[in-house]
């Protein structure tokens, strides 16, 4: 996944969220008629992406902290074949950077610090 944030291109390792749901209304007709579902607008869940915290991320993450709630972002999620070639259309999400979270750090652990960016998605997936 690649996120573009005000001209900065960032490749992330993990992607969660983006489910599309709606809350349709159901009504039962008079005379004990069958229940009927009526359509409703859909909503797209927020997206969270994460990546290992590396040397190149020190200033980037600091910059992103200052852009939370302000920066427009675009995330492109592209399927790749076994040779790393793109196939099919990328799923594209647009929205506002709604959060940046540093990863947990433990000097007794061999885990890599993973930091996250959260995006409040505009609506439909492109």
C-alpha positions as CSV (number, residue, x, y, z in Angstrom):
1,X,0.0,0.0,0.0
2,X,1.2,3.5,-0.8
3,X,-0.1,6.6,0.9
4,X,0.3,10.0,-0.6
5,X,0.3,12.8,2.1
6,X,0.8,16.3,0.7
7,X,3.3,15.1,-1.9
8,X,5.1,12.6,0.3
9,X,4.9,9.0,-0.9
10,X,5.0,6.4,1.9
11,X,4.8,2.6,1.6
12,X,3.1,0.8,4.4
13,X,3.2,-2.9,5.3
14,X,-0.2,-3.5,6.8
15,X,-3.8,-2.3,6.1
16,X,-6.9,-2.7,8.1
17,X,-10.4,-1.3,7.9
18,X,-12.3,0.0,4.8
19,X,-15.3,-2.3,5.1
20,X,-18.4,-0.8,3.5
21,X,-21.6,-1.2,5.4
22,X,-25.1,0.4,5.5
23,X,-28.0,0.4,7.9
24,X,-31.1,-0.4,5.8
25,X,-34.5,0.2,7.2
26,X,-36.9,-2.8,7.5
27,X,-40.7,-2.4,7.6
28,X,-43.5,-4.9,8.0
29,X,-46.6,-4.1,6.0
30,X,-50.0,-4.0,7.6
31,X,-52.2,-7.1,7.7
32,X,-49.3,-9.3,8.8
33,X,-47.6,-8.7,5.5
34,X,-44.0,-9.9,5.0
35,X,-41.1,-7.7,6.1
36,X,-39.4,-5.6,3.5
37,X,-35.9,-4.1,3.5
38,X,-35.4,-0.6,2.1
39,X,-32.0,0.6,0.9
40,X,-29.8,3.1,2.8
41,X,-26.7,5.1,2.2
42,X,-23.4,3.2,2.7
43,X,-20.5,4.1,4.9
44,X,-16.8,3.2,4.5
45,X,-14.9,2.3,7.7
46,X,-11.8,4.3,8.6
47,X,-8.4,2.8,7.4
48,X,-5.3,2.1,9.5
49,X,-1.9,1.5,7.9
50,X,1.3,0.6,9.6
51,X,5.0,0.1,8.9
52,X,8.3,-0.4,10.7
53,X,9.8,2.7,12.2
54,X,13.0,3.3,10.3
55,X,15.6,6.0,10.1
56,X,13.8,7.7,7.1
57,X,10.7,7.9,9.2
58,X,12.0,10.1,12.0
59,X,11.2,13.5,10.4
60,X,8.4,12.1,8.3
61,X,6.4,11.0,11.4
62,X,7.2,14.3,13.2
63,X,5.7,16.1,10.1
64,X,2.7,13.9,10.0
65,X,1.9,14.6,13.7
66,X,1.5,18.3,12.7
67,X,-0.8,17.4,9.9
68,X,-3.4,15.3,11.8
69,X,-6.9,16.5,11.1
70,X,-5.6,18.7,8.2
71,X,-3.8,16.7,5.6
72,X,-5.7,15.2,2.6
73,X,-4.3,11.7,1.9
74,X,-4.8,9.1,-0.8
75,X,-4.1,5.4,-0.2
76,X,-3.6,3.1,-3.2
77,X,-3.9,-0.7,-2.5
78,X,-2.6,-2.6,-5.6
79,X,-2.7,-6.4,-6.0
80,X,0.6,-7.9,-7.2
81,X,1.4,-11.2,-8.8
82,X,4.2,-13.5,-7.7
83,X,6.7,-11.5,-9.7
84,X,5.7,-8.2,-8.1
85,X,3.8,-7.0,-11.2
86,X,0.6,-5.1,-10.7
87,X,-2.6,-6.6,-12.0
88,X,-6.2,-5.4,-11.8
89,X,-7.3,-2.0,-10.7
90,X,-6.0,-0.6,-7.5
91,X,-8.4,0.2,-4.7
92,X,-8.1,3.9,-3.9
93,X,-9.2,5.5,-0.7
94,X,-9.2,9.3,-0.1
95,X,-9.7,11.1,3.2
96,X,-8.2,13.1,6.1
97,X,-5.2,12.0,8.2
98,X,-7.0,11.4,11.5
99,X,-4.2,10.1,13.6
100,X,-0.6,9.0,13.9
101,X,0.5,6.5,16.6
102,X,4.0,5.5,17.5
103,X,4.6,1.9,18.1
104,X,5.3,0.2,21.4
105,X,9.0,0.0,22.3
106,X,10.5,-2.6,24.7
107,X,14.3,-2.9,25.1
108,X,13.8,-6.6,26.2
109,X,12.0,-7.5,23.0
110,X,13.2,-8.4,19.6
111,X,10.0,-6.9,18.0
112,X,10.3,-4.0,15.6
113,X,8.5,-0.8,16.4
114,X,5.5,-0.5,14.1
115,X,3.9,3.0,13.8
116,X,0.5,3.7,12.4
117,X,-1.4,6.3,10.4
118,X,-5.2,6.4,10.6
119,X,-7.3,7.9,7.8
120,X,-10.9,9.0,8.0
121,X,-12.2,7.8,4.6
122,X,-14.4,10.1,2.5
123,X,-16.8,7.6,1.2
124,X,-16.8,5.2,-1.7
125,X,-13.8,3.2,-2.7
126,X,-12.3,4.2,-6.1
